[in-house]
Amino acid sequence: MNCMVHQIELEIQSEELWQSRAEAEAELEHYADLYDFAPVGYLALGRDGAIRKANLAGAIMLGVERARLPGRRFGVFVVEPDRAGFKSFLETVFYKHGESGV
């Protein structure tokens, strides 16, 4: 008898987990769409200034196909007189405040 009760409890928990996972995936898709189709450009940069992710507007602004952006250094898109300031910005963000892993 105890075994059957335990089995039923496990089945209920399993169903609840699957439902929670489906809801989380739906939310993730919703927020991914908001990021991808935002009217402003978003880029996620690594410690070295390499582009990790870009949304569609960011790719359009940079004039590069979105799939070709990851791994490229954002600094090449910064005009020469501003590159030192950009490098300083990266150092401040990643070295003084720590990398967020984004």
C-alpha positions in Angstrom: 0.0 0.0 0.0 2.8 2.4 0.9 4.6 1.7 -2.3 1.5 2.6 -4.4 1.0 5.9 -2.5 4.7 6.7 -3.0 4.4 5.9 -6.7 1.4 8.2 -7.1 3.2 11.0 -5.2 6.2 10.6 -7.6 3.9 10.7 -10.6 2.2 13.9 -9.4 5.6 15.5 -8.7 6.8 14.5 -12.1 3.8 16.1 -13.8 4.2 19.3 -11.7 7.9 19.4 -12.8 7.1 19.0 -16.5 4.4 21.7 -16.2 6.9 24.1 -14.5 9.5 23.4 -17.1 7.0 24.1 -19.9 6.0 27.4 -18.3 9.7 28.4 -17.8 10.5 27.6 -21.4 7.5 29.7 -22.5 8.7 32.6 -20.4 12.3 32.3 -21.8 11.0 32.3 -25.3 8.9 35.4 -24.5 11.9 37.3 -23.1 14.2 36.1 -25.9 11.7 37.5 -28.4 11.7 40.8 -26.5 15.5 40.9 -26.7 15.8 39.8 -30.3 13.1 42.1 -31.7 13.7 45.2 -29.5 13.8 48.4 -31.5 17.2 49.3 -30.0 20.5 47.5 -30.3 21.7 45.3 -27.6 25.1 43.6 -27.4 26.6 41.4 -24.7 30.4 41.8 -24.5 33.0 39.6 -22.9 35.9 40.8 -20.8 38.1 41.1 -23.9 35.5 43.3 -25.7 34.4 40.4 -28.0 30.7 40.3 -28.9 29.0 37.4 -27.2 25.4 38.1 -28.3 23.6 40.7 -30.4 20.0 41.4 -31.1 18.7 42.1 -34.6 18.8 45.9 -34.2 22.4 45.8 -32.9 23.4 43.8 -36.0 21.7 46.2 -38.3 23.3 49.2 -36.5 26.7 47.6 -37.0 26.0 46.6 -40.6 27.0 43.0 -40.0 25.0 39.8 -40.3 24.0 38.8 -36.8 25.4 35.3 -37.1 28.8 36.8 -37.9 29.1 39.0 -34.8 29.8 36.6 -32.0 33.6 36.6 -31.4 34.3 39.8 -33.2 35.8 42.6 -31.1 33.4 45.5 -30.6 36.3 47.9 -30.5 36.7 47.7 -34.3 33.3 49.4 -34.6 34.4 52.2 -32.3 35.9 55.2 -34.0 39.6 55.5 -33.5 39.5 58.6 -31.2 37.1 56.8 -28.8 38.8 53.4 -28.6 41.0 54.3 -25.6 37.9 55.5 -23.8 36.1 52.2 -24.7 39.1 50.2 -23.5 39.0 52.1 -20.2 35.3 51.5 -19.9 35.8 47.7 -20.4 38.5 47.6 -17.7 36.3 49.5 -15.3 33.3 47.2 -15.9 35.1 43.9 -15.9 38.2 44.3 -13.7 37.0 46.7 -11.1 33.4 45.5 -10.7 33.9 41.8 -11.8 32.5 40.0 -14.7 28.9 39.1 -14.6 29.2 36.2 -17.0 26.7 37.7 -19.4 
